[in-house]
Amino acid sequence: MYGRLTGRRLPFLNIAPEDKLKVFAICGGRNGLYLEGSICVIPCLMLVDTGANFTLVRTDLAQKLKEKFIFTAPNISLKTATGEKAEMHGKLDAAIECGSRKLQHRIYVAYITDICILGLDFLQKFNFTVDQENNEIRTGGEEIPLFSASAEH
């Protein structure tokens, strides 16, 4: 099942994420589809997760980007797909490289299993199409391969 993400609007995206930040799916254990890319020139595997409302980066990667990392009060937490809470530690405006494109986007920092989760906010903002049938993601005429992290690539 795949489809165009453009045009889908989430009403709560019009409010400041600090007021009401919710993540409905955080996938761990190397399940799902990943793409190879980089965040601020640091190479990483990014989980493509249309069930996550926001783009997230793991705390240890964000700490390598100290000059870009904006710490926030620890009173904001994420709700995972399993109902658990994960504390958010900050945010950063980062250059995310996917295929040949380098895109500026605000990402949130939290203790998560995957290094990076590309959420619906990123996918919509940059007009990505996720094609699970062909294991690829498309944007601007470019097709970027997706793979399962458990598969050899």
N, C-alpha and C positions, 0 to 999 in steps of 0.2 A: 504494500500500500504506500503510495507516495502522492505528492501533490504540491501545488504551488503555495508557498507561504505568504505571498504578497497579498495585501488587502485584508488579512486577518488582523483585527485590532483588539487589543486587550484593554479594557477600560481603565484598569489600575495603572497602566503605563503612563498615564497623564499626571500621576502624582509622584512626588519625590520618593525614590526607592527607600530612603531612610525612614519614611513614614510607615510603609507597609511592604516589606520585602518578603516574598514567598517563592519558594522553589518547590515545585510539585514532584520533580523526579531527579534524583541523583543516583546515577547508575555506577556500580563499582564491580570489581572482580573481572574486569576486562570483557564485559558483555557490551554489545552494541557496535556501532560503526564509528571508526576513527579516521581522521585525516592527519597527514604529517604537515606541520607548519611551524611557525615560531611566534613567540610573544616577545616584543622588544629585542629581536634577533637571537633569543634563546630558543633553540629547537625543542619541540615537544609534540606529543601525540594529543590531539584534541578530540574528545568525544562529541559527536554531533547528536544533540538531544533536543528534539522538538517538544519534549515534555517539560523541559526546564524553562522557566520564564526569563531567567537572566543568565548571562555569561559569567562563569566563575573560574577562578584560578586558585590552585592550592597554595597554602600559606608559605611553604618552603620556596616555591618559585618566586612569589611576590617579594620575599625577603632579599632575593638577589637583585631586585630592582628598587633598592632603598630610596633613591632620589625621586622616583615616580609614585611611590607607595604613600597613600593618604590614610593615616590611621583614623579609625572611628571609634566612638564609644562602644563598649561591649554589650550594650543593651539591645542590639539587633541580632536576631537569630533567624536561621533558615529552617523551614519545615521540609524534611525529606519525604520521598515517596512512601517510606515505611512509617512515617509519623514521628520520627526522631527529630530532635533539634540539633542544629550545628551552628555554633557561634560565628558570626561574621566579624572579621578583624579589620577590614578597610576596603579601599577601592583604589583603582589606578586607571589612568587614561593611557592606553597602550596601543602600540602598533601591532596589529595581528596580521601575520602573513599567511595567506591561503593561496596555493598555486602561485600565479604570477602577481597577484594583487596584494598590496599592503594597505590595510584599512585601520583607521583610528577608531577606537571604541572604548567605552568605560566598562571595566570588568570589576567584579566584586571578589574579595579575598575571604576564603573560609577553609576550615579543615574538611577536605573532601578526599575521596579515594583517588580519583583521576587527577592528573596534573591540570587539565583544563577541560571545561565543559562549555561548548558553544551552544548557547541557549537561543530561544525563539527571538529575543530582542535583537541579537546579532544577525540571525538568519533573515528576519524581516527587514531590518534597516538596510542591508546590503543586497536585498532581492535574490537570495539564494533559493534554489529549487533542490530538494532532496529527492533523489531517485533511488529507492531501495532495491528496485528490481534489477537495476544495472550497477548497483553499489558505486554511485557517484553523486557528486554535488555539483550543481551548475550555477555559474554567475558570469554575467558579462560575456557570454559566448564561450566561456572556458569550462571544460569538464574536468573536475578534480576527482581522482579515484578515492574511494572509501574502502576500508578494510577492517576486518575483525582483528583485534590485537592478538588473538590466539592463533590466527592464521599466519603462515609464513608470507613475507612480502619482499 
